[in-house]
Amino acid sequence: SDEIGEVSTGVKLLIKNLPSSFTQEDFTQLLSAWTAHSNFTYFVPGSTSTNKNTLSRGWINLTSKDHLERFNQEINGKVLSPEKEKKQYTLVVEVAPQQKVPREVPASARTTRVPTIDKDRGYMEFLEQLNAPKIITL
């Protein structure tokens, strides 16, 4: 594995056309039947700003390609009609162009230096120089 992530053994899918009003909780509920068959989910909420209405989207990594056909049948083409909106959204499932998933960083690999900058000798010397009175010669 590299620093970006690892290639998944299953298949990572992108779920598009989720309503912009969709929340993380809605996404989790939509995929609740699939949590046992996945090891990664990620949700990006849409935007309902006045200028642009961006749809939400989400990713799921199925642990086995054997679940792909059933997932596609259940989610792809599913129509969502949020109570807050009068519009209907037809979900689209695609194979994600990037198949890597983020890797777990073990606790032993996390840095222990945070937050220790206030104790760093080089940083303290820099602050002294920064705060020292400036001598101006004409």
Phi and psi in radians as a Rosetta constraint file:
Dihedral C 1 N 2 CA 2 C 2 CIRCULARHARMONIC -1.987 0.35
Dihedral N 2 CA 2 C 2 N 3 CIRCULARHARMONIC -2.985 0.35
Dihedral C 2 N 3 CA 3 C 3 CIRCULARHARMONIC -1.243 0.35
Dihedral N 3 CA 3 C 3 N 4 CIRCULARHARMONIC -0.484 0.35
Dihedral C 3 N 4 CA 4 C 4 CIRCULARHARMONIC -1.304 0.35
Dihedral N 4 CA 4 C 4 N 5 CIRCULARHARMONIC -0.752 0.35
Dihedral C 4 N 5 CA 5 C 5 CIRCULARHARMONIC 2.955 0.35
Dihedral N 5 CA 5 C 5 N 6 CIRCULARHARMONIC -2.887 0.35
Dihedral C 5 N 6 CA 6 C 6 CIRCULARHARMONIC -2.213 0.35
Dihedral N 6 CA 6 C 6 N 7 CIRCULARHARMONIC 2.621 0.35
Dihedral C 6 N 7 CA 7 C 7 CIRCULARHARMONIC -1.214 0.35
Dihedral N 7 CA 7 C 7 N 8 CIRCULARHARMONIC 2.261 0.35
Dihedral C 7 N 8 CA 8 C 8 CIRCULARHARMONIC -1.325 0.35
Dihedral N 8 CA 8 C 8 N 9 CIRCULARHARMONIC 2.689 0.35
Dihedral C 8 N 9 CA 9 C 9 CIRCULARHARMONIC -1.484 0.35
Dihedral N 9 CA 9 C 9 N 10 CIRCULARHARMONIC -0.384 0.35
Dihedral C 9 N 10 CA 10 C 10 CIRCULARHARMONIC -1.666 0.35
Dihedral N 10 CA 10 C 10 N 11 CIRCULARHARMONIC -2.263 0.35
Dihedral C 10 N 11 CA 11 C 11 CIRCULARHARMONIC -2.511 0.35
Dihedral N 11 CA 11 C 11 N 12 CIRCULARHARMONIC 2.310 0.35
Dihedral C 11 N 12 CA 12 C 12 CIRCULARHARMONIC -1.659 0.35
Dihedral N 12 CA 12 C 12 N 13 CIRCULARHARMONIC 2.259 0.35
Dihedral C 12 N 13 CA 13 C 13 CIRCULARHARMONIC -2.050 0.35
Dihedral N 13 CA 13 C 13 N 14 CIRCULARHARMONIC 2.574 0.35
Dihedral C 13 N 14 CA 14 C 14 CIRCULARHARMONIC -1.846 0.35
Dihedral N 14 CA 14 C 14 N 15 CIRCULARHARMONIC 2.262 0.35
Dihedral C 14 N 15 CA 15 C 15 CIRCULARHARMONIC -1.920 0.35
Dihedral N 15 CA 15 C 15 N 16 CIRCULARHARMONIC 1.990 0.35
Dihedral C 15 N 16 CA 16 C 16 CIRCULARHARMONIC -1.883 0.35
Dihedral N 16 CA 16 C 16 N 17 CIRCULARHARMONIC 2.963 0.35
Dihedral C 16 N 17 CA 17 C 17 CIRCULARHARMONIC 1.194 0.35
Dihedral N 17 CA 17 C 17 N 18 CIRCULARHARMONIC 0.473 0.35
Dihedral C 17 N 18 CA 18 C 18 CIRCULARHARMONIC -1.297 0.35
Dihedral N 18 CA 18 C 18 N 19 CIRCULARHARMONIC 2.482 0.35
Dihedral C 18 N 19 CA 19 C 19 CIRCULARHARMONIC -0.997 0.35
Dihedral N 19 CA 19 C 19 N 20 CIRCULARHARMONIC 2.585 0.35
Dihedral C 19 N 20 CA 20 C 20 CIRCULARHARMONIC -1.159 0.35
Dihedral N 20 CA 20 C 20 N 21 CIRCULARHARMONIC -0.393 0.35
Dihedral C 20 N 21 CA 21 C 21 CIRCULARHARMONIC -1.448 0.35
Dihedral N 21 CA 21 C 21 N 22 CIRCULARHARMONIC -0.059 0.35
Dihedral C 21 N 22 CA 22 C 22 CIRCULARHARMONIC -1.099 0.35
Dihedral N 22 CA 22 C 22 N 23 CIRCULARHARMONIC 2.432 0.35
Dihedral C 22 N 23 CA 23 C 23 CIRCULARHARMONIC -1.966 0.35
Dihedral N 23 CA 23 C 23 N 24 CIRCULARHARMONIC 3.001 0.35
Dihedral C 23 N 24 CA 24 C 24 CIRCULARHARMONIC -1.022 0.35
Dihedral N 24 CA 24 C 24 N 25 CIRCULARHARMONIC -0.692 0.35
Dihedral C 24 N 25 CA 25 C 25 CIRCULARHARMONIC -1.128 0.35
Dihedral N 25 CA 25 C 25 N 26 CIRCULARHARMONIC -0.711 0.35
Dihedral C 25 N 26 CA 26 C 26 CIRCULARHARMONIC -1.093 0.35
Dihedral N 26 CA 26 C 26 N 27 CIRCULARHARMONIC -0.733 0.35
Dihedral C 26 N 27 CA 27 C 27 CIRCULARHARMONIC -1.121 0.35
Dihedral N 27 CA 27 C 27 N 28 CIRCULARHARMONIC -0.775 0.35
Dihedral C 27 N 28 CA 28 C 28 CIRCULARHARMONIC -1.075 0.35
Dihedral N 28 CA 28 C 28 N 29 CIRCULARHARMONIC -0.713 0.35
Dihedral C 28 N 29 CA 29 C 29 CIRCULARHARMONIC -1.169 0.35
Dihedral N 29 CA 29 C 29 N 30 CIRCULARHARMONIC -0.699 0.35
Dihedral C 29 N 30 CA 30 C 30 CIRCULARHARMONIC -1.029 0.35
Dihedral N 30 CA 30 C 30 N 31 CIRCULARHARMONIC -0.664 0.35
Dihedral C 30 N 31 CA 31 C 31 CIRCULARHARMONIC -1.730 0.35
Dihedral N 31 CA 31 C 31 N 32 CIRCULARHARMONIC 0.195 0.35
Dihedral C 31 N 32 CA 32 C 32 CIRCULARHARMONIC -0.993 0.35
Dihedral N 32 CA 32 C 32 N 33 CIRCULARHARMONIC -0.591 0.35
Dihedral C 32 N 33 CA 33 C 33 CIRCULARHARMONIC -1.286 0.35
Dihedral N 33 CA 33 C 33 N 34 CIRCULARHARMONIC -0.211 0.35
Dihedral C 33 N 34 CA 34 C 34 CIRCULARHARMONIC -1.885 0.35
Dihedral N 34 CA 34 C 34 N 35 CIRCULARHARMONIC -0.008 0.35
Dihedral C 34 N 35 CA 35 C 35 CIRCULARHARMONIC -1.092 0.35
Dihedral N 35 CA 35 C 35 N 36 CIRCULARHARMONIC -0.553 0.35
Dihedral C 35 N 36 CA 36 C 36 CIRCULARHARMONIC -1.264 0.35
Dihedral N 36 CA 36 C 36 N 37 CIRCULARHARMONIC -0.324 0.35
Dihedral C 36 N 37 CA 37 C 37 CIRCULARHARMONIC -1.888 0.35
Dihedral N 37 CA 37 C 37 N 38 CIRCULARHARMONIC 0.218 0.35
Dihedral C 37 N 38 CA 38 C 38 CIRCULARHARMONIC -2.364 0.35
Dihedral N 38 CA 38 C 38 N 39 CIRCULARHARMONIC 2.746 0.35
Dihedral C 38 N 39 CA 39 C 39 CIRCULARHARMONIC -2.175 0.35
Dihedral N 39 CA 39 C 39 N 40 CIRCULARHARMONIC 0.120 0.35
Dihedral C 39 N 40 CA 40 C 40 CIRCULARHARMONIC -2.809 0.35
Dihedral N 40 CA 40 C 40 N 41 CIRCULARHARMONIC 2.272 0.35
Dihedral C 40 N 41 CA 41 C 41 CIRCULARHARMONIC -2.380 0.35
Dihedral N 41 CA 41 C 41 N 42 CIRCULARHARMONIC 2.608 0.35
Dihedral C 41 N 42 CA 42 C 42 CIRCULARHARMONIC -2.597 0.35
Dihedral N 42 CA 42 C 42 N 43 CIRCULARHARMONIC 2.400 0.35
Dihedral C 42 N 43 CA 43 C 43 CIRCULARHARMONIC -2.227 0.35
Dihedral N 43 CA 43 C 43 N 44 CIRCULARHARMONIC 2.372 0.35
Dihedral C 43 N 44 CA 44 C 44 CIRCULARHARMONIC -2.111 0.35
Dihedral N 44 CA 44 C 44 N 45 CIRCULARHARMONIC 2.002 0.35
Dihedral C 44 N 45 CA 45 C 45 CIRCULARHARMONIC -1.217 0.35
Dihedral N 45 CA 45 C 45 N 46 CIRCULARHARMONIC 2.664 0.35
Dihedral C 45 N 46 CA 46 C 46 CIRCULARHARMONIC -1.414 0.35
Dihedral N 46 CA 46 C 46 N 47 CIRCULARHARMONIC 3.077 0.35
Dihedral C 46 N 47 CA 47 C 47 CIRCULARHARMONIC -2.064 0.35
Dihedral N 47 CA 47 C 47 N 48 CIRCULARHARMONIC 2.404 0.35
Dihedral C 47 N 48 CA 48 C 48 CIRCULARHARMONIC -2.025 0.35
Dihedral N 48 CA 48 C 48 N 49 CIRCULARHARMONIC 0.577 0.35
Dihedral C 48 N 49 CA 49 C 49 CIRCULARHARMONIC -1.102 0.35
Dihedral N 49 CA 49 C 49 N 50 CIRCULARHARMONIC 2.866 0.35
Dihedral C 49 N 50 CA 50 C 50 CIRCULARHARMONIC -1.147 0.35
Dihedral N 50 CA 50 C 50 N 51 CIRCULARHARMONIC -0.569 0.35
Dihedral C 50 N 51 CA 51 C 51 CIRCULARHARMONIC -1.446 0.35
Dihedral N 51 CA 51 C 51 N 52 CIRCULARHARMONIC -0.744 0.35
Dihedral C 51 N 52 CA 52 C 52 CIRCULARHARMONIC -2.318 0.35
Dihedral N 52 CA 52 C 52 N 53 CIRCULARHARMONIC 2.429 0.35
Dihedral C 52 N 53 CA 53 C 53 CIRCULARHARMONIC -1.924 0.35
Dihedral N 53 CA 53 C 53 N 54 CIRCULARHARMONIC 1.779 0.35
Dihedral C 53 N 54 CA 54 C 54 CIRCULARHARMONIC -1.689 0.35
Dihedral N 54 CA 54 C 54 N 55 CIRCULARHARMONIC 2.313 0.35
Dihedral C 54 N 55 CA 55 C 55 CIRCULARHARMONIC -1.306 0.35
Dihedral N 55 CA 55 C 55 N 56 CIRCULARHARMONIC 2.650 0.35
Dihedral C 55 N 56 CA 56 C 56 CIRCULARHARMONIC -1.326 0.35
Dihedral N 56 CA 56 C 56 N 57 CIRCULARHARMONIC 2.814 0.35
Dihedral C 56 N 57 CA 57 C 57 CIRCULARHARMONIC -2.630 0.35
Dihedral N 57 CA 57 C 57 N 58 CIRCULARHARMONIC 2.788 0.35
Dihedral C 57 N 58 CA 58 C 58 CIRCULARHARMONIC -2.625 0.35
Dihedral N 58 CA 58 C 58 N 59 CIRCULARHARMONIC 2.811 0.35
Dihedral C 58 N 59 CA 59 C 59 CIRCULARHARMONIC -2.215 0.35
Dihedral N 59 CA 59 C 59 N 60 CIRCULARHARMONIC 2.592 0.35
Dihedral C 59 N 60 CA 60 C 60 CIRCULARHARMONIC -2.463 0.35
Dihedral N 60 CA 60 C 60 N 61 CIRCULARHARMONIC 2.436 0.35
Dihedral C 60 N 61 CA 61 C 61 CIRCULARHARMONIC -1.896 0.35
Dihedral N 61 CA 61 C 61 N 62 CIRCULARHARMONIC 1.875 0.35
Dihedral C 61 N 62 CA 62 C 62 CIRCULARHARMONIC -1.325 0.35
Dihedral N 62 CA 62 C 62 N 63 CIRCULARHARMONIC 2.343 0.35
Dihedral C 62 N 63 CA 63 C 63 CIRCULARHARMONIC -1.245 0.35
Dihedral N 63 CA 63 C 63 N 64 CIRCULARHARMONIC -0.331 0.35
Dihedral C 63 N 64 CA 64 C 64 CIRCULARHARMONIC -2.439 0.35
Dihedral N 64 CA 64 C 64 N 65 CIRCULARHARMONIC 2.450 0.35
Dihedral C 64 N 65 CA 65 C 65 CIRCULARHARMONIC -1.191 0.35
Dihedral N 65 CA 65 C 65 N 66 CIRCULARHARMONIC -0.245 0.35
Dihedral C 65 N 66 CA 66 C 66 CIRCULARHARMONIC -1.107 0.35
Dihedral N 66 CA 66 C 66 N 67 CIRCULARHARMONIC -0.441 0.35
Dihedral C 66 N 67 CA 67 C 67 CIRCULARHARMONIC -1.531 0.35
Dihedral N 67 CA 67 C 67 N 68 CIRCULARHARMONIC -0.120 0.35
Dihedral C 67 N 68 CA 68 C 68 CIRCULARHARMONIC -1.050 0.35
Dihedral N 68 CA 68 C 68 N 69 CIRCULARHARMONIC -0.835 0.35
Dihedral C 68 N 69 CA 69 C 69 CIRCULARHARMONIC -1.112 0.35
Dihedral N 69 CA 69 C 69 N 70 CIRCULARHARMONIC -0.769 0.35
Dihedral C 69 N 70 CA 70 C 70 CIRCULARHARMONIC -1.165 0.35
Dihedral N 70 CA 70 C 70 N 71 CIRCULARHARMONIC -0.714 0.35
Dihedral C 70 N 71 CA 71 C 71 CIRCULARHARMONIC -1.069 0.35
Dihedral N 71 CA 71 C 71 N 72 CIRCULARHARMONIC -0.780 0.35
Dihedral C 71 N 72 CA 72 C 72 CIRCULARHARMONIC -1.067 0.35
Dihedral N 72 CA 72 C 72 N 73 CIRCULARHARMONIC -0.718 0.35
Dihedral C 72 N 73 CA 73 C 73 CIRCULARHARMONIC -1.138 0.35
Dihedral N 73 CA 73 C 73 N 74 CIRCULARHARMONIC -0.661 0.35
Dihedral C 73 N 74 CA 74 C 74 CIRCULARHARMONIC -1.433 0.35
Dihedral N 74 CA 74 C 74 N 75 CIRCULARHARMONIC -0.617 0.35
Dihedral C 74 N 75 CA 75 C 75 CIRCULARHARMONIC -1.803 0.35
Dihedral N 75 CA 75 C 75 N 76 CIRCULARHARMONIC -0.770 0.35
Dihedral C 75 N 76 CA 76 C 76 CIRCULARHARMONIC -1.125 0.35
Dihedral N 76 CA 76 C 76 N 77 CIRCULARHARMONIC 2.203 0.35
Dihedral C 76 N 77 CA 77 C 77 CIRCULARHARMONIC 1.517 0.35
Dihedral N 77 CA 77 C 77 N 78 CIRCULARHARMONIC -0.085 0.35
Dihedral C 77 N 78 CA 78 C 78 CIRCULARHARMONIC -1.122 0.35
Dihedral N 78 CA 78 C 78 N 79 CIRCULARHARMONIC 2.381 0.35
Dihedral C 78 N 79 CA 79 C 79 CIRCULARHARMONIC -1.783 0.35
Dihedral N 79 CA 79 C 79 N 80 CIRCULARHARMONIC 2.211 0.35
Dihedral C 79 N 80 CA 80 C 80 CIRCULARHARMONIC -1.922 0.35
Dihedral N 80 CA 80 C 80 N 81 CIRCULARHARMONIC 2.376 0.35
Dihedral C 80 N 81 CA 81 C 81 CIRCULARHARMONIC -2.222 0.35
Dihedral N 81 CA 81 C 81 N 82 CIRCULARHARMONIC 1.526 0.35
Dihedral C 81 N 82 CA 82 C 82 CIRCULARHARMONIC -1.076 0.35
Dihedral N 82 CA 82 C 82 N 83 CIRCULARHARMONIC 2.532 0.35
Dihedral C 82 N 83 CA 83 C 83 CIRCULARHARMONIC -1.117 0.35
Dihedral N 83 CA 83 C 83 N 84 CIRCULARHARMONIC -0.580 0.35
Dihedral C 83 N 84 CA 84 C 84 CIRCULARHARMONIC -1.288 0.35
Dihedral N 84 CA 84 C 84 N 85 CIRCULARHARMONIC -0.328 0.35
Dihedral C 84 N 85 CA 85 C 85 CIRCULARHARMONIC -2.144 0.35
Dihedral N 85 CA 85 C 85 N 86 CIRCULARHARMONIC 2.703 0.35
Dihedral C 85 N 86 CA 86 C 86 CIRCULARHARMONIC -1.644 0.35
Dihedral N 86 CA 86 C 86 N 87 CIRCULARHARMONIC -0.091 0.35
Dihedral C 86 N 87 CA 87 C 87 CIRCULARHARMONIC -1.569 0.35
Dihedral N 87 CA 87 C 87 N 88 CIRCULARHARMONIC 2.659 0.35
Dihedral C 87 N 88 CA 88 C 88 CIRCULARHARMONIC -1.843 0.35
Dihedral N 88 CA 88 C 88 N 89 CIRCULARHARMONIC 2.530 0.35
Dihedral C 88 N 89 CA 89 C 89 CIRCULARHARMONIC -2.127 0.35
Dihedral N 89 CA 89 C 89 N 90 CIRCULARHARMONIC 2.194 0.35
Dihedral C 89 N 90 CA 90 C 90 CIRCULARHARMONIC -1.739 0.35
Dihedral N 90 CA 90 C 90 N 91 CIRCULARHARMONIC 2.062 0.35
Dihedral C 90 N 91 CA 91 C 91 CIRCULARHARMONIC -1.241 0.35
Dihedral N 91 CA 91 C 91 N 92 CIRCULARHARMONIC 2.526 0.35
Dihedral C 91 N 92 CA 92 C 92 CIRCULARHARMONIC -2.168 0.35
Dihedral N 92 CA 92 C 92 N 93 CIRCULARHARMONIC 2.225 0.35
Dihedral C 92 N 93 CA 93 C 93 CIRCULARHARMONIC -1.890 0.35
Dihedral N 93 CA 93 C 93 N 94 CIRCULARHARMONIC 2.236 0.35
Dihedral C 93 N 94 CA 94 C 94 CIRCULARHARMONIC -2.294 0.35
Dihedral N 94 CA 94 C 94 N 95 CIRCULARHARMONIC 2.691 0.35
Dihedral C 94 N 95 CA 95 C 95 CIRCULARHARMONIC -1.235 0.35
Dihedral N 95 CA 95 C 95 N 96 CIRCULARHARMONIC 2.240 0.35
Dihedral C 95 N 96 CA 96 C 96 CIRCULARHARMONIC -1.124 0.35
Dihedral N 96 CA 96 C 96 N 97 CIRCULARHARMONIC 2.395 0.35
Dihedral C 96 N 97 CA 97 C 97 CIRCULARHARMONIC -1.130 0.35
Dihedral N 97 CA 97 C 97 N 98 CIRCULARHARMONIC -0.528 0.35
Dihedral C 97 N 98 CA 98 C 98 CIRCULARHARMONIC -1.874 0.35
Dihedral N 98 CA 98 C 98 N 99 CIRCULARHARMONIC 1.976 0.35
Dihedral C 98 N 99 CA 99 C 99 CIRCULARHARMONIC -1.549 0.35
Dihedral N 99 CA 99 C 99 N 100 CIRCULARHARMONIC -0.036 0.35
Dihedral C 99 N 100 CA 100 C 100 CIRCULARHARMONIC -1.334 0.35
Dihedral N 100 CA 100 C 100 N 101 CIRCULARHARMONIC 2.582 0.35
Dihedral C 100 N 101 CA 101 C 101 CIRCULARHARMONIC -2.095 0.35
Dihedral N 101 CA 101 C 101 N 102 CIRCULARHARMONIC 2.589 0.35
Dihedral C 101 N 102 CA 102 C 102 CIRCULARHARMONIC -1.046 0.35
Dihedral N 102 CA 102 C 102 N 103 CIRCULARHARMONIC 2.499 0.35
Dihedral C 102 N 103 CA 103 C 103 CIRCULARHARMONIC -1.638 0.35
Dihedral N 103 CA 103 C 103 N 104 CIRCULARHARMONIC 2.698 0.35
Dihedral C 103 N 104 CA 104 C 104 CIRCULARHARMONIC -1.335 0.35
Dihedral N 104 CA 104 C 104 N 105 CIRCULARHARMONIC 2.306 0.35
Dihedral C 104 N 105 CA 105 C 105 CIRCULARHARMONIC -1.664 0.35
Dihedral N 105 CA 105 C 105 N 106 CIRCULARHARMONIC 2.055 0.35
Dihedral C 105 N 106 CA 106 C 106 CIRCULARHARMONIC -1.124 0.35
Dihedral N 106 CA 106 C 106 N 107 CIRCULARHARMONIC 2.625 0.35
Dihedral C 106 N 107 CA 107 C 107 CIRCULARHARMONIC -1.008 0.35
Dihedral N 107 CA 107 C 107 N 108 CIRCULARHARMONIC -0.563 0.35
Dihedral C 107 N 108 CA 108 C 108 CIRCULARHARMONIC -1.193 0.35
Dihedral N 108 CA 108 C 108 N 109 CIRCULARHARMONIC -0.375 0.35
Dihedral C 108 N 109 CA 109 C 109 CIRCULARHARMONIC -1.584 0.35
Dihedral N 109 CA 109 C 109 N 110 CIRCULARHARMONIC -0.176 0.35
Dihedral C 109 N 110 CA 110 C 110 CIRCULARHARMONIC -1.273 0.35
Dihedral N 110 CA 110 C 110 N 111 CIRCULARHARMONIC 2.590 0.35
Dihedral C 110 N 111 CA 111 C 111 CIRCULARHARMONIC -1.238 0.35
Dihedral N 111 CA 111 C 111 N 112 CIRCULARHARMONIC 2.551 0.35
Dihedral C 111 N 112 CA 112 C 112 CIRCULARHARMONIC -1.827 0.35
Dihedral N 112 CA 112 C 112 N 113 CIRCULARHARMONIC 0.039 0.35
Dihedral C 112 N 113 CA 113 C 113 CIRCULARHARMONIC -1.510 0.35
Dihedral N 113 CA 113 C 113 N 114 CIRCULARHARMONIC -0.040 0.35
Dihedral C 113 N 114 CA 114 C 114 CIRCULARHARMONIC -1.636 0.35
Dihedral N 114 CA 114 C 114 N 115 CIRCULARHARMONIC 2.286 0.35
Dihedral C 114 N 115 CA 115 C 115 CIRCULARHARMONIC -1.737 0.35
Dihedral N 115 CA 115 C 115 N 116 CIRCULARHARMONIC 1.756 0.35
Dihedral C 115 N 116 CA 116 C 116 CIRCULARHARMONIC -2.044 0.35
Dihedral N 116 CA 116 C 116 N 117 CIRCULARHARMONIC 0.188 0.35
Dihedral C 116 N 117 CA 117 C 117 CIRCULARHARMONIC -1.093 0.35
Dihedral N 117 CA 117 C 117 N 118 CIRCULARHARMONIC -0.547 0.35
Dihedral C 117 N 118 CA 118 C 118 CIRCULARHARMONIC -1.147 0.35
Dihedral N 118 CA 118 C 118 N 119 CIRCULARHARMONIC -0.284 0.35
Dihedral C 118 N 119 CA 119 C 119 CIRCULARHARMONIC -1.777 0.35
Dihedral N 119 CA 119 C 119 N 120 CIRCULARHARMONIC -0.083 0.35
Dihedral C 119 N 120 CA 120 C 120 CIRCULARHARMONIC -1.293 0.35
Dihedral N 120 CA 120 C 120 N 121 CIRCULARHARMONIC 2.204 0.35
Dihedral C 120 N 121 CA 121 C 121 CIRCULARHARMONIC -1.082 0.35
Dihedral N 121 CA 121 C 121 N 122 CIRCULARHARMONIC -0.773 0.35
Dihedral C 121 N 122 CA 122 C 122 CIRCULARHARMONIC -1.083 0.35
Dihedral N 122 CA 122 C 122 N 123 CIRCULARHARMONIC -0.681 0.35
Dihedral C 122 N 123 CA 123 C 123 CIRCULARHARMONIC -1.197 0.35
Dihedral N 123 CA 123 C 123 N 124 CIRCULARHARMONIC -0.708 0.35
Dihedral C 123 N 124 CA 124 C 124 CIRCULARHARMONIC -1.106 0.35
Dihedral N 124 CA 124 C 124 N 125 CIRCULARHARMONIC -0.711 0.35
Dihedral C 124 N 125 CA 125 C 125 CIRCULARHARMONIC -1.111 0.35
Dihedral N 125 CA 125 C 125 N 126 CIRCULARHARMONIC -0.706 0.35
Dihedral C 125 N 126 CA 126 C 126 CIRCULARHARMONIC -1.057 0.35
Dihedral N 126 CA 126 C 126 N 127 CIRCULARHARMONIC -0.791 0.35
Dihedral C 126 N 127 CA 127 C 127 CIRCULARHARMONIC -1.088 0.35
Dihedral N 127 CA 127 C 127 N 128 CIRCULARHARMONIC -0.684 0.35
Dihedral C 127 N 128 CA 128 C 128 CIRCULARHARMONIC -1.088 0.35
Dihedral N 128 CA 128 C 128 N 129 CIRCULARHARMONIC -0.773 0.35
Dihedral C 128 N 129 CA 129 C 129 CIRCULARHARMONIC -1.144 0.35
Dihedral N 129 CA 129 C 129 N 130 CIRCULARHARMONIC -0.645 0.35
Dihedral C 129 N 130 CA 130 C 130 CIRCULARHARMONIC -1.181 0.35
Dihedral N 130 CA 130 C 130 N 131 CIRCULARHARMONIC -0.664 0.35
Dihedral C 130 N 131 CA 131 C 131 CIRCULARHARMONIC -1.608 0.35
Dihedral N 131 CA 131 C 131 N 132 CIRCULARHARMONIC -0.109 0.35
Dihedral C 131 N 132 CA 132 C 132 CIRCULARHARMONIC -1.170 0.35
Dihedral N 132 CA 132 C 132 N 133 CIRCULARHARMONIC 2.534 0.35
Dihedral C 132 N 133 CA 133 C 133 CIRCULARHARMONIC -1.091 0.35
Dihedral N 133 CA 133 C 133 N 134 CIRCULARHARMONIC 2.457 0.35
Dihedral C 133 N 134 CA 134 C 134 CIRCULARHARMONIC -1.617 0.35
Dihedral N 134 CA 134 C 134 N 135 CIRCULARHARMONIC 2.334 0.35
Dihedral C 134 N 135 CA 135 C 135 CIRCULARHARMONIC -1.755 0.35
Dihedral N 135 CA 135 C 135 N 136 CIRCULARHARMONIC 2.098 0.35
Dihedral C 135 N 136 CA 136 C 136 CIRCULARHARMONIC -1.874 0.35
Dihedral N 136 CA 136 C 136 N 137 CIRCULARHARMONIC 2.196 0.35
Dihedral C 136 N 137 CA 137 C 137 CIRCULARHARMONIC -1.919 0.35
Dihedral N 137 CA 137 C 137 N 138 CIRCULARHARMONIC 2.401 0.35
